[in-house]
Structure formats: structure tokens, C-alpha cells
Amino acid sequence: MSTTAFHRWPPQIKYIIGNEACERFSYYGMTGILAGYISGQLLAGGLGKSEDYATEIISLFKSFNYFTPLLGAWLSDKLIGRYRTIFWVSLFYCAGHGLLACSDFFGPAGKLNCLFAGLTLIAFGSGGIKPCVSAFMGEQFSPEQSHLMQKAYGAFYWAINFGSFFSFLVVPWVKEHHGYSPAFAVPGILMAIATFIFWRGKRLYIFVPTNREKKHAGFFKVIFTTLTARSAEKKTFWNTARGRFSENEVAAARSVLPILFVFATIPMFWALYDQTNSTWVLQGLKLSSINLCGLNIGAEQMQSLNPLLIMLFVPVFTLGIYPRIGRWAAPLRRMSCGLFLAAIAFVLVAWLQKRIDAGAHLNILCQTGPYVVVTAAEVLVSTTGLEFAFREAAPEMKSLIMSFWLLTVAVGNLLVALLTRYLSSAGAGTDNASVSSGRFMLYAMMMFAVAGLFSLIASTYRYRDTAAAAGK
């Protein structure tokens, strides 16, 4: 390999990052107006539902959206490969946006049906490609270029937030001036562009054979076959596995379990973070908007602060902070700090909600502090989690591990939906209790407890990648 190639990203990376920027515009542009659409008045084009109903629907959608990566991983690893999975599943994604864009042609019942059908297709499309895109990008680097991955994943995440930043400004503006159907159509157009950009890079991509082509047993086959046979053979679990599978297959399956043990505590983070698109927006609707350089900044537009801060924080953390703190930049230590910051962000939101409930007249900029803290938490947890998942997984298990990482998001959002339903039926006395200081503090206290548990688990984890353990 030439010296230039050693220090430069493969040329096809630009297509993957460009695809991700447009796809994230489509996803966040749609979710950014979803809370207002569901809870908005019928005369304003909304569905006229309660805040608890909006919180529950958005949380269930996100939960399903992050369960479907298991299907995407299965398709890519066992059947058709990552490229074909990304391309074909993206078409379902486009169809889902199209259904939402047609909502204004129907009455209230028809709008609700369009909402459910559209969100189902989007969840299948978005979730189906999630474990494939980041793993597909990692596969474009040769072993000699592995030192470039930390910066590449930083750029990947930067592109996600570049797309989402503009979506939170553009789509609400379209909604305010032209209505919900055109606003839902814009993300659909961007998703079509994302698919085209990804297709354009096909001639440059490196295609890794699927596990079926390599005749490699997957994680579930190794685990379930061994569990079935172990009682008959009376051997230890992994010795039983070695009697039926190659050493490489056993080692690959074995690499998954310690990672899953680490992932087990992450859902609580997503239970908090993903409320920035639901309860935080609903809280922001109770604050007065401001005019900034001719642009109206309200609750929906305020969401753009998160991706804007990430675009600033990622290079600062990746290029400025991590190289200077040595072993403290090890992935699990970064993630531990992020979990504690997420809890602090919800303490701040609870304090702000208490002021709102006491009748204080506040504007939307009061949410700036919580957004800054939760964004720092996201950089430490989410970008690091992607890197950790790819670097620690065996090559044959990378899509599966990515799907398990995304499954933590699904479980976190499902937790919010279940808590919202349970606490509402248990006598909260209102359909709008999701946006209350008590509810925000409950999440904060739960997060503090989980962050402490994660820190204990992280202290016992043994890295496969020794460079990661050293914070490199």
C-alpha cells in the first residue's frame, strides 16, 4: 500500500457519508414535526391527540424502528449482503414518506391510518439499513488503514448531524408555510436522493462475502445448537460448541457475549435522549418562540441545536480532547461519562419545567443548557458506541453487533412507552403527565443509578482491541 493510501480514506467513503447525511435529513425532518402533528389541533392540520398519546406513539415508533435492525442484519449477513440490503430496503423507506405526504387527502381517520402505515414502512426501512451502513463503511478500510476509523466514524456521525440540523429548520418552515403534507414530502425527496447517492458509489465498493457464502455459522446457530446438545454431552458450553463448529466460528460467537453484557445498561440512555423529539418538544411548545436573523425559532426548530452542537463537539472531542487524555479516552470510559451527563440534562429539564408550572414566562432559549449537556452526552455515548461495536466484534459478527447496539435504542424507547402508559393508568390524573418536573426527575434518578452500574461493568471489561483499551 502506498503512503498516500495509508493516510487517506478510500474514495467510496464519500458516497456512504453523503447517503447518510441525506437519509438522516429525511428521518429527523419527519420526526421533528411528529409531536406537533399528533398533538396539534385538527383545524391546524394535526390529529388532536394528548401529549401522553404523542409521547407513546413516537416512543413505540422509535422502538420498532430500532428492532428492525435485527432483520436487516439477518438479510445482510445471511442472504443478500450489505449493499443489496441497504439499496432495496431504502425503497420501502421512500414509500413510507410517500404515505405520510398523502395524509392531507384524507379525513381524521384516514390521516391516522396514513400515520401508522407510513411510520411502519419508515421504521422497516430506516431500521433495516442501520446495522448495515456503518458496518459497510468500516469494511471499505483495509487492515493497514484501521487507524483512520476513529476519525471516519466521527465524520460519519458529523454527516448525520449535518443532515439533521438542516432538516429541523427546513421541514418546520415548510409545515408553517405550506402544511403538513408538503412538509412530509420533503423528507421523502431527500430519501430518494440518499438512495441515488449510495447507488452511484457501487463501482468503487468493496463487497465482503456473506456468512452463507463463507459457510460460516452465525451467532444464533452456534448458541442454540450448543444449548440443545450440551445436556446430552455433559461438557462445558464452549467445549460442546467446539465439537460442532470450527474454532473460528466459536471464537466469533464468543466475542459477542461480553459486548452484549456492556450493552445491557445502555437502553436507559436512549430512554432519556430520544425524548428530545417528544417530551422536550412538547415542553418547548409552552415556551415563547424568538426571532433570530429573520428565522422563527420555536420548539421544533430548537431541535436543530442538537446537531449543530454535535458538528462542533465531534471534531473538538475527536481531535482535541481524546488524543490528550490517554487511557481515559478508552471507549467505555467515554460512555460512562456520557451516561452521567444525560442524567444531569434531565435534572436541568425538570428544573425548567418546575419554573413553567409556577407560571414563569420563558422563551425557547431556556432549553439551551439542557441541549448542550445532552449533546455532550450523545457524543460520548452514541459515537463511541458505534466505534466500540465495530472494533470489538469479530468480522463475521459486525452487522449483528451493530443491530444489537441499535436494539438498545429500541428497548429504551419501549421503556418510555410502557412507563407513560403505566403511570397514566396508575392515576397520574392527566393525559399530559409526560411533560412534568416529577416525570423528568424520575428519569434522571434512574439514569444516575444505571450510570453507576455501567461504570462497574466497564471496569471489568477486557478489550479485544488493545489500541482501543489504550484510548487510541
SEKOLDREN-907334 format. One record per residue (C-alpha): residue number from 1; residue in three letters; z, x negated, y. Coordinates in steps of 0.2 Angstrom, whole numbers, plus 2048, in hexadecimal, padded with zeros to 3 digits. Each point is the difference from the previous one (the first is absolute). Layout:
// SEKOLDREN-907334
<node NUM,"ALA",<Z,X,Y>>;
...
//
This chain:
// SEKOLDREN-907334
<node 1,"MET",<800,800,800>>;
<node 2,"SER",<7FB,7FA,811>>;
<node 3,"THR",<80E,7FC,80D>>;
<node 4,"THR",<7F9,80E,80B>>;
<node 5,"ALA",<801,80D,7F2>>;
<node 6,"PHE",<812,7FA,7FC>>;
<node 7,"HIS",<805,805,812>>;
<node 8,"ARG",<7F5,80F,803>>;
<node 9,"TRP",<801,812,7F9>>;
<node 10,"PRO",<7F2,806,7F5>>;
<node 11,"PRO",<7F2,809,80B>>;
<node 12,"GLN",<802,810,7F6>>;
<node 13,"ILE",<812,802,807>>;
<node 14,"LYS",<7FA,807,810>>;
<node 15,"TYR",<7F8,80F,7F7>>;
<node 16,"ILE",<810,804,7F7>>;
<node 17,"ILE",<80B,7FE,810>>;
<node 18,"GLY",<7F3,80B,80A>>;
<node 19,"ASN",<800,80D,7F3>>;
<node 20,"GLU",<813,801,800>>;
<node 21,"ALA",<801,801,813>>;
<node 22,"CYS",<7F4,80F,800>>;
<node 23,"GLU",<809,808,7F1>>;
<node 24,"ARG",<811,7FF,808>>;
<node 25,"PHE",<7F9,808,810>>;
<node 26,"SER",<7FA,80F,7F6>>;
<node 27,"TYR",<811,801,7F7>>;
<node 28,"TYR",<80C,7FE,80E>>;
<node 29,"GLY",<7F4,80A,80C>>;
<node 30,"MET",<802,80F,7F5>>;
<node 31,"THR",<813,7FE,7FC>>;
<node 32,"GLY",<804,7FC,813>>;
<node 33,"ILE",<7FC,812,804>>;
<node 34,"LEU",<806,808,7F0>>;
<node 35,"ALA",<812,804,806>>;
<node 36,"GLY",<7FA,808,810>>;
<node 37,"TYR",<7F2,80A,7F6>>;
<node 38,"ILE",<80C,807,7F3>>;
<node 39,"SER",<80E,804,80C>>;
<node 40,"GLY",<7F5,805,80F>>;
<node 41,"GLN",<7FE,812,806>>;
<node 42,"LEU",<7F2,80A,7F9>>;
<node 43,"LEU",<7F8,803,811>>;
<node 44,"ALA",<7FF,7EE,803>>;
<node 45,"GLY",<7F7,7FD,7EF>>;
<node 46,"GLY",<80F,7FC,7F6>>;
<node 47,"LEU",<807,808,7F0>>;
<node 48,"GLY",<810,806,808>>;
<node 49,"LYS",<80C,7F9,7F3>>;
<node 50,"SER",<812,7F9,802>>;
<node 51,"GLU",<805,7EE,803>>;
<node 52,"ASP",<808,7FF,7EF>>;
<node 53,"TYR",<7F0,807,7F8>>;
<node 54,"ALA",<7F5,7F3,809>>;
<node 55,"THR",<80C,7F2,7FB>>;
<node 56,"GLU",<7FF,806,7EE>>;
<node 57,"ILE",<7ED,802,7FF>>;
<node 58,"ILE",<7FD,7EF,808>>;
<node 59,"SER",<80D,7F7,7F4>>;
<node 60,"LEU",<7F8,808,7F1>>;
<node 61,"PHE",<7EF,7FC,805>>;
<node 62,"LYS",<805,7EE,803>>;
<node 63,"SER",<809,800,7EF>>;
<node 64,"PHE",<7F0,806,7F7>>;
<node 65,"ASN",<7F6,7F4,80A>>;
<node 66,"TYR",<80A,7F1,7F9>>;
<node 67,"PHE",<801,807,7EE>>;
<node 68,"THR",<7ED,800,7FE>>;
<node 69,"PRO",<800,7EC,801>>;
<node 70,"LEU",<805,801,7EE>>;
<node 71,"LEU",<7F0,809,7FC>>;
<node 72,"GLY",<7F6,7F4,80B>>;
<node 73,"ALA",<808,7F1,7F7>>;
<node 74,"TRP",<7FB,807,7EF>>;
<node 75,"LEU",<7EE,803,805>>;
<node 76,"SER",<7FE,7EF,807>>;
<node 77,"ASP",<809,7F6,7F3>>;
<node 78,"LYS",<7FB,809,7F1>>;
<node 79,"LEU",<7EF,809,803>>;
<node 80,"ILE",<7F5,7FC,80F>>;
<node 81,"GLY",<807,7F2,80A>>;
<node 82,"ARG",<807,7FF,811>>;
<node 83,"TYR",<7EF,800,80A>>;
<node 84,"ARG",<7FA,810,7F8>>;
<node 85,"THR",<811,809,801>>;
<node 86,"ILE",<801,7FC,813>>;
<node 87,"PHE",<7EE,806,803>>;
<node 88,"TRP",<800,810,7F6>>;
<node 89,"VAL",<811,806,804>>;
<node 90,"SER",<7FD,7FE,812>>;
<node 91,"LEU",<7F3,80E,7FF>>;
<node 92,"PHE",<80E,80C,7FB>>;
<node 93,"TYR",<80A,7F9,80F>>;
<node 94,"CYS",<7F1,805,80C>>;
<node 95,"ALA",<7FF,812,7F8>>;
<node 96,"GLY",<812,803,804>>;
<node 97,"HIS",<7FE,7FC,812>>;
<node 98,"GLY",<7F1,80B,800>>;
<node 99,"LEU",<80B,80F,7FA>>;
<node 100,"LEU",<80D,7FD,80D>>;
<node 101,"ALA",<7F2,800,80D>>;
<node 102,"CYS",<7FA,811,7FA>>;
<node 103,"SER",<812,808,803>>;
<node 104,"ASP",<7FB,809,811>>;
<node 105,"PHE",<7F3,80A,7F7>>;
<node 106,"PHE",<80E,80A,7F6>>;
<node 107,"GLY",<80F,80B,804>>;
<node 108,"PRO",<812,7FA,7FE>>;
<node 109,"ALA",<7FF,802,7ED>>;
<node 110,"GLY",<7F0,7F7,7FF>>;
<node 111,"LYS",<806,7F2,80B>>;
<node 112,"LEU",<80F,7FE,7F4>>;
<node 113,"ASN",<7F4,7FF,7F1>>;
<node 114,"CYS",<7F5,7F3,809>>;
<node 115,"LEU",<810,7F6,804>>;
<node 116,"PHE",<806,7FF,7EE>>;
<node 117,"ALA",<7EF,7FD,7F9>>;
<node 118,"GLY",<7FB,7F3,80D>>;
<node 119,"LEU",<811,7F7,7FE>>;
<node 120,"THR",<7FE,800,7ED>>;
<node 121,"LEU",<7EF,7F7,801>>;
<node 122,"ILE",<806,7F4,80D>>;
<node 123,"ALA",<80F,7FC,7F6>>;
<node 124,"PHE",<7F5,7FC,7F1>>;
<node 125,"GLY",<7F4,7F6,80A>>;
<node 126,"SER",<80C,7F6,80A>>;
<node 127,"GLY",<80C,7FD,7F2>>;
<node 128,"GLY",<7F3,7FD,7F4>>;
<node 129,"ILE",<7F9,7F1,809>>;
<node 130,"LYS",<811,7F9,806>>;
<node 131,"PRO",<804,7F5,7F2>>;
<node 132,"CYS",<7EF,7FA,7FF>>;
<node 133,"VAL",<7FB,7FA,811>>;
<node 134,"SER",<80E,7F4,803>>;
<node 135,"ALA",<7FF,7F9,7EE>>;
<node 136,"PHE",<7ED,7FF,802>>;
<node 137,"MET",<802,7F6,810>>;
<node 138,"GLY",<80C,7F3,7F7>>;
<node 139,"GLU",<7F3,7FE,7F2>>;
<node 140,"GLN",<7F3,7F9,80D>>;
<node 141,"PHE",<80A,7F0,802>>;
<node 142,"SER",<7FE,7F2,7F4>>;
<node 143,"PRO",<810,7F8,7F9>>;
<node 144,"GLU",<7FD,7F1,80D>>;
<node 145,"GLN",<801,80D,80E>>;
<node 146,"SER",<811,808,7FB>>;
<node 147,"HIS",<808,7F8,80F>>;
<node 148,"LEU",<7F5,80B,80B>>;
<node 149,"MET",<807,811,7F9>>;
<node 150,"GLN",<810,802,80B>>;
<node 151,"LYS",<7F5,7FF,80F>>;
<node 152,"ALA",<7F2,80B,7F8>>;
<node 153,"TYR",<80D,80E,7FC>>;
<node 154,"GLY",<807,7FF,811>>;
<node 155,"ALA",<7EE,802,807>>;
<node 156,"PHE",<7FD,80E,7F3>>;
<node 157,"TYR",<810,809,807>>;
<node 158,"TRP",<7FB,7FC,812>>;
<node 159,"ALA",<7EF,809,7FD>>;
<node 160,"ILE",<80A,80F,7F9>>;
<node 161,"ASN",<809,802,810>>;
<node 162,"PHE",<7F1,7FC,80B>>;
<node 163,"GLY",<7F8,810,7F8>>;
<node 164,"SER",<810,80A,801>>;
<node 165,"PHE",<804,7FC,812>>;
<node 166,"PHE",<7EF,807,806>>;
<node 167,"SER",<801,80F,7F5>>;
<node 168,"PHE",<811,805,808>>;
<node 169,"LEU",<7F8,800,811>>;
<node 170,"VAL",<7EE,807,7FC>>;
<node 171,"VAL",<804,80E,7F4>>;
<node 172,"PRO",<80E,808,80A>>;
<node 173,"TRP",<7F4,7FF,80F>>;
<node 174,"VAL",<7F2,809,7F7>>;
<node 175,"LYS",<80D,80D,7FA>>;
<node 176,"GLU",<806,803,812>>;
<node 177,"HIS",<7EE,802,807>>;
<node 178,"HIS",<7F6,807,7F1>>;
<node 179,"GLY",<80C,808,7F3>>;
<node 180,"TYR",<806,7FC,7EF>>;
<node 181,"SER",<7F0,801,7F6>>;
<node 182,"PRO",<7F7,7F2,80B>>;
<node 183,"ALA",<810,7F6,7FF>>;
<node 184,"PHE",<800,801,7ED>>;
<node 185,"ALA",<7ED,7FC,800>>;
<node 186,"VAL",<802,7EF,809>>;
<node 187,"PRO",<80A,7F8,7F2>>;
<node 188,"GLY",<7F3,806,7F3>>;
<node 189,"ILE",<7F3,7F7,80A>>;
<node 190,"LEU",<80A,7F0,800>>;
<node 191,"MET",<803,802,7ED>>;
<node 192,"ALA",<7ED,801,7FD>>;
<node 193,"ILE",<7FE,7F0,80B>>;
<node 194,"ALA",<80E,7F7,7F6>>;
<node 195,"THR",<7F6,804,7EF>>;
<node 196,"PHE",<7F0,7FA,808>>;
<node 197,"ILE",<808,7EF,806>>;
<node 198,"PHE",<808,7FD,7EF>>;
<node 199,"TRP",<7EF,803,7F7>>;
<node 200,"ARG",<7F7,7F4,80C>>;
<node 201,"GLY",<80B,7F2,7F9>>;
<node 202,"LYS",<7FB,803,7ED>>;
<node 203,"ARG",<7F4,7F1,7FF>>;
<node 204,"LEU",<80E,7F4,805>>;
<node 205,"TYR",<80E,806,7F5>>;
<node 206,"ILE",<808,7F8,7F2>>;
<node 207,"PHE",<802,80C,7F1>>;
<node 208,"VAL",<80F,7FD,7F4>>;
<node 209,"PRO",<7FE,808,7EF>>;
<node 210,"THR",<80A,80F,7FC>>;
<node 211,"ASN",<80E,7FF,7F2>>;
<node 212,"ARG",<7F4,80A,7F5>>;
<node 213,"GLU",<7F3,7F3,802>>;
<node 214,"LYS",<80C,7F2,7FD>>;
<node 215,"LYS",<807,809,7F1>>;
<node 216,"HIS",<811,7FE,808>>;
<node 217,"ALA",<80E,80C,7FC>>;
<node 218,"GLY",<808,809,80F>>;
<node 219,"PHE",<812,801,805>>;
<node 220,"PHE",<803,811,7F9>>;
<node 221,"LYS",<7F7,7FC,7EF>>;
<node 222,"VAL",<80B,7F1,7FE>>;
<node 223,"ILE",<810,809,805>>;
<node 224,"PHE",<7FE,810,7F6>>;
<node 225,"THR",<7F9,7F8,7F1>>;
<node 226,"THR",<80E,7F4,7FF>>;
<node 227,"LEU",<80D,80E,803>>;
<node 228,"THR",<7F9,80A,7F1>>;
<node 229,"ALA",<7FF,7F1,7F4>>;
<node 230,"ARG",<811,7F8,805>>;
<node 231,"SER",<80C,80B,7F6>>;
<node 232,"ALA",<7F6,7FD,7F0>>;
<node 233,"GLU",<7FF,7ED,802>>;
<node 234,"LYS",<812,7FE,806>>;
<node 235,"LYS",<7FA,7F1,80C>>;
<node 236,"THR",<803,7FD,812>>;
<node 237,"PHE",<7F5,80A,80C>>;
<node 238,"TRP",<7F5,7F1,805>>;
<node 239,"ASN",<7FF,7F9,7EE>>;
<node 240,"THR",<7FA,810,7FA>>;
<node 241,"ALA",<7F3,800,80E>>;
<node 242,"ARG",<7FA,7EF,7FB>>;
<node 243,"GLY",<7FC,806,7EE>>;
<node 244,"ARG",<7F3,80C,807>>;
<node 245,"PHE",<7F9,7F8,810>>;
<node 246,"SER",<7FB,7EF,806>>;
<node 247,"GLU",<80C,7F5,809>>;
<node 248,"ASN",<7F6,803,810>>;
<node 249,"GLU",<801,813,7FF>>;
<node 250,"VAL",<813,7FF,7FD>>;
<node 251,"ALA",<803,7F4,80E>>;
<node 252,"ALA",<7F5,80C,80C>>;
<node 253,"ALA",<80A,80F,7FB>>;
<node 254,"ARG",<811,7F6,801>>;
<node 255,"SER",<7FC,7FB,812>>;
<node 256,"VAL",<800,812,806>>;
<node 257,"LEU",<812,805,7FB>>;
<node 258,"PRO",<809,7F4,80D>>;
<node 259,"ILE",<7F4,806,80E>>;
<node 260,"LEU",<804,812,7FC>>;
<node 261,"PHE",<812,7FD,800>>;
<node 262,"VAL",<7FE,7FA,812>>;
<node 263,"PHE",<7F5,80E,805>>;
<node 264,"ALA",<80D,80D,7FA>>;
<node 265,"THR",<80A,800,810>>;
<node 266,"ILE",<7F1,800,80C>>;
<node 267,"PRO",<7FD,813,800>>;
<node 268,"MET",<80E,803,80C>>;
<node 269,"PHE",<7F7,7F5,80D>>;
<node 270,"TRP",<7F1,80B,7FF>>;
<node 271,"ALA",<80A,810,801>>;
<node 272,"LEU",<805,7FA,811>>;
<node 273,"TYR",<7F0,7F7,806>>;
<node 274,"ASP",<7F4,80E,7FC>>;
<node 275,"GLN",<80A,80C,80B>>;
<node 276,"THR",<7F8,7F8,80F>>;
<node 277,"ASN",<7F1,80C,7FC>>;
<node 278,"SER",<80B,80F,7FE>>;
<node 279,"THR",<812,802,806>>;
<node 280,"TRP",<7FD,7F3,80E>>;
<node 281,"VAL",<7F1,809,806>>;
<node 282,"LEU",<80A,810,800>>;
<node 283,"GLN",<80E,7F8,80A>>;
<node 284,"GLY",<7F3,7F9,80C>>;
<node 285,"LEU",<7F9,812,803>>;
<node 286,"LYS",<811,804,808>>;
<node 287,"LEU",<7FE,7F1,80C>>;
<node 288,"SER",<7F5,801,810>>;
<node 289,"SER",<7F0,7F7,7FF>>;
<node 290,"ILE",<7FB,7F3,80D>>;
<node 291,"ASN",<7EF,7FB,808>>;
<node 292,"LEU",<7FC,7ED,7FD>>;
<node 293,"CYS",<7F0,7FA,808>>;
<node 294,"GLY",<7F8,811,800>>;
<node 295,"LEU",<805,803,7EE>>;
<node 296,"ASN",<80C,80D,7FB>>;
<node 297,"ILE",<80D,7F9,7F4>>;
<node 298,"GLY",<809,80D,7F6>>;
<node 299,"ALA",<808,801,7EF>>;
<node 300,"GLU",<7F0,7FD,7F6>>;
<node 301,"GLN",<7F9,7F2,80B>>;
<node 302,"MET",<811,7F8,800>>;
<node 303,"GLN",<7FC,7FC,7ED>>;
<node 304,"SER",<7F4,7F3,806>>;
<node 305,"LEU",<80E,7F5,806>>;
<node 306,"ASN",<804,7FC,7EE>>;
<node 307,"PRO",<7EF,7F8,7FC>>;
<node 308,"LEU",<7FF,7F8,811>>;
<node 309,"LEU",<810,7F7,7FD>>;
<node 310,"ILE",<7FB,7FB,7EE>>;
<node 311,"MET",<7F0,7F8,807>>;
<node 312,"LEU",<80C,7F6,80B>>;
<node 313,"PHE",<80E,7FD,7F3>>;
<node 314,"VAL",<7F5,7FA,7F1>>;
<node 315,"PRO",<7F9,7F0,808>>;
<node 316,"VAL",<811,7FD,808>>;
<node 317,"PHE",<809,801,7F0>>;
<node 318,"THR",<7F2,7F8,7F5>>;
<node 319,"LEU",<7FC,7F2,80B>>;
<node 320,"GLY",<80F,7FE,80B>>;
<node 321,"ILE",<810,804,7F6>>;
<node 322,"TYR",<7FD,7FF,7EE>>;
<node 323,"PRO",<7FA,7ED,800>>;
<node 324,"ARG",<810,7FB,80A>>;
<node 325,"ILE",<80D,808,7F5>>;
<node 326,"GLY",<7FC,7F8,7EF>>;
<node 327,"ARG",<808,809,7F1>>;
<node 328,"TRP",<806,80E,80B>>;
<node 329,"ALA",<7ED,805,800>>;
<node 330,"ALA",<800,804,7EE>>;
<node 331,"PRO",<7F9,811,7FD>>;
<node 332,"LEU",<810,809,7FA>>;
<node 333,"ARG",<80B,7F9,80E>>;
<node 334,"ARG",<7F3,806,80C>>;
<node 335,"MET",<801,812,7F8>>;
<node 336,"SER",<813,800,800>>;
<node 337,"CYS",<800,7FD,813>>;
<node 338,"GLY",<7F3,80E,802>>;
<node 339,"LEU",<80B,80D,7F6>>;
<node 340,"PHE",<80F,7FD,80C>>;
<node 341,"LEU",<7F5,802,80F>>;
<node 342,"ALA",<7F9,811,7FA>>;
<node 343,"ALA",<812,806,7FF>>;
<node 344,"ILE",<803,7FB,811>>;
<node 345,"ALA",<7F0,809,806>>;
<node 346,"PHE",<807,810,7FA>>;
<node 347,"VAL",<811,7FD,808>>;
<node 348,"LEU",<7F6,7FF,810>>;
<node 349,"VAL",<7F6,810,7FD>>;
<node 350,"ALA",<810,809,7FC>>;
<node 351,"TRP",<808,7FB,810>>;
<node 352,"LEU",<7F0,805,809>>;
<node 353,"GLN",<800,811,7F8>>;
<node 354,"LYS",<813,803,804>>;
<node 355,"ARG",<7FB,7FD,813>>;
<node 356,"ILE",<7F2,80D,7FE>>;
<node 357,"ASP",<80B,80D,7F8>>;
<node 358,"ALA",<80D,7FD,80E>>;
<node 359,"GLY",<7F2,806,80C>>;
<node 360,"ALA",<7FB,7EF,807>>;
<node 361,"HIS",<7EE,800,808>>;
<node 362,"LEU",<7F7,7F1,7F9>>;
<node 363,"ASN",<7EF,7FA,7FF>>;
<node 364,"ILE",<7F6,7FA,7F1>>;
<node 365,"LEU",<803,7ED,804>>;
<node 366,"CYS",<812,802,7FA>>;
<node 367,"GLN",<7F9,7FF,7EF>>;
<node 368,"THR",<7FA,7EE,804>>;
<node 369,"GLY",<810,7F7,7F9>>;
<node 370,"PRO",<7FF,809,7EF>>;
<node 371,"TYR",<7EE,7FC,7FE>>;
<node 372,"VAL",<802,7EE,804>>;
<node 373,"VAL",<80E,7FE,7F3>>;
<node 374,"VAL",<7F7,80A,7F2>>;
<node 375,"THR",<7F0,7F6,803>>;
<node 376,"ALA",<809,7F0,7FE>>;
<node 377,"ALA",<807,807,7F0>>;
<node 378,"GLU",<7EF,805,7FA>>;
<node 379,"VAL",<7F9,7EF,803>>;
<node 380,"LEU",<80E,7F8,7F6>>;
<node 381,"VAL",<7FF,80D,7F2>>;
<node 382,"SER",<7EE,807,7FE>>;
<node 383,"THR",<7F6,7F0,804>>;
<node 384,"THR",<80B,7F6,7F6>>;
<node 385,"GLY",<800,80C,7F1>>;
<node 386,"LEU",<7ED,7FF,7FF>>;
<node 387,"GLU",<801,7ED,7FF>>;
<node 388,"PHE",<80F,800,7F4>>;
<node 389,"ALA",<7F7,80C,7F4>>;
<node 390,"PHE",<7F0,7F7,800>>;
<node 391,"ARG",<808,7EE,7FE>>;
<node 392,"GLU",<80D,805,7F3>>;
<node 393,"ALA",<7F5,80A,7F4>>;
<node 394,"ALA",<7F6,7F9,7F2>>;
<node 395,"PRO",<7ED,801,803>>;
<node 396,"GLU",<7FD,80E,7F4>>;
<node 397,"MET",<80E,80A,808>>;
<node 398,"LYS",<7FC,7FF,813>>;
<node 399,"SER",<7F9,812,802>>;
<node 400,"LEU",<80E,807,7F6>>;
<node 401,"ILE",<80D,7F7,80A>>;
<node 402,"MET",<7F8,805,810>>;
<node 403,"SER",<800,812,7FA>>;
<node 404,"PHE",<813,7FE,7FB>>;
<node 405,"TRP",<803,7FA,812>>;
<node 406,"LEU",<7F7,80F,807>>;
<node 407,"LEU",<80A,80B,7F4>>;
<node 408,"THR",<810,7FB,80A>>;
<node 409,"VAL",<7F8,809,80F>>;
<node 410,"ALA",<7FD,80F,7F5>>;
<node 411,"VAL",<812,801,7FA>>;
<node 412,"GLY",<807,7FD,812>>;
<node 413,"ASN",<7F5,80F,807>>;
<node 414,"LEU",<805,80B,7F1>>;
<node 415,"LEU",<812,7FC,804>>;
<node 416,"VAL",<7FE,806,812>>;
<node 417,"ALA",<7F7,810,7FA>>;
<node 418,"LEU",<80E,804,7F3>>;
<node 419,"LEU",<80E,7FC,80D>>;
<node 420,"THR",<7F8,80B,80D>>;
<node 421,"ARG",<7FF,80E,7F3>>;
<node 422,"TYR",<811,7FE,7F9>>;
<node 423,"LEU",<809,7FE,810>>;
<node 424,"SER",<7F7,80F,808>>;
<node 425,"SER",<804,80B,7F1>>;
<node 426,"ALA",<812,7FA,7FF>>;
<node 427,"GLY",<804,808,811>>;
<node 428,"ALA",<7FA,7F5,80E>>;
<node 429,"GLY",<7FE,810,809>>;
<node 430,"THR",<7EF,7FD,808>>;
<node 431,"ASP",<7EE,7FC,7FB>>;
<node 432,"ASN",<800,7F1,80C>>;
<node 433,"ALA",<80F,7F6,7FA>>;
<node 434,"SER",<7F4,7F1,7FB>>;
<node 435,"VAL",<800,7FB,812>>;
<node 436,"SER",<813,7FE,804>>;
<node 437,"SER",<80C,7F2,803>>;
<node 438,"GLY",<80A,804,7F0>>;
<node 439,"ARG",<7F0,7FF,7F5>>;
<node 440,"PHE",<7FA,7EF,808>>;
<node 441,"MET",<812,7F9,7FE>>;
<node 442,"LEU",<800,805,7EE>>;
<node 443,"TYR",<7F0,7F6,7FD>>;
<node 444,"ALA",<807,7F1,809>>;
<node 445,"MET",<80F,7FF,7F6>>;
<node 446,"MET",<7F6,802,7F0>>;
<node 447,"MET",<7F5,7F2,805>>;
<node 448,"PHE",<80E,7F4,804>>;
<node 449,"ALA",<807,803,7EF>>;
<node 450,"VAL",<7EF,7FD,7F8>>;
<node 451,"ALA",<7FD,7F0,80A>>;
<node 452,"GLY",<810,7F9,7FA>>;
<node 453,"LEU",<7FB,803,7EE>>;
<node 454,"PHE",<7EF,7F9,803>>;
<node 455,"SER",<808,7F0,807>>;
<node 456,"LEU",<80A,7FE,7F0>>;
<node 457,"ILE",<7F1,802,7F5>>;
<node 458,"ALA",<7F5,7F4,80A>>;
<node 459,"SER",<80D,7F3,7FE>>;
<node 460,"THR",<7FE,800,7ED>>;
<node 461,"TYR",<7ED,801,800>>;
<node 462,"ARG",<7F6,7F1,7F8>>;
<node 463,"TYR",<7EF,7FD,808>>;
<node 464,"ARG",<7F1,7FD,7F6>>;
<node 465,"ASP",<7F8,7F9,80F>>;
<node 466,"THR",<80A,7F0,805>>;
<node 467,"ALA",<7F7,7FF,811>>;
<node 468,"ALA",<806,812,804>>;
<node 469,"ALA",<812,7FC,7FC>>;
<node 470,"ALA",<7FF,7F1,80C>>;
<node 471,"GLY",<7FA,80C,80E>>;
<node 472,"LYS",<7EE,7F9,800>>;
//
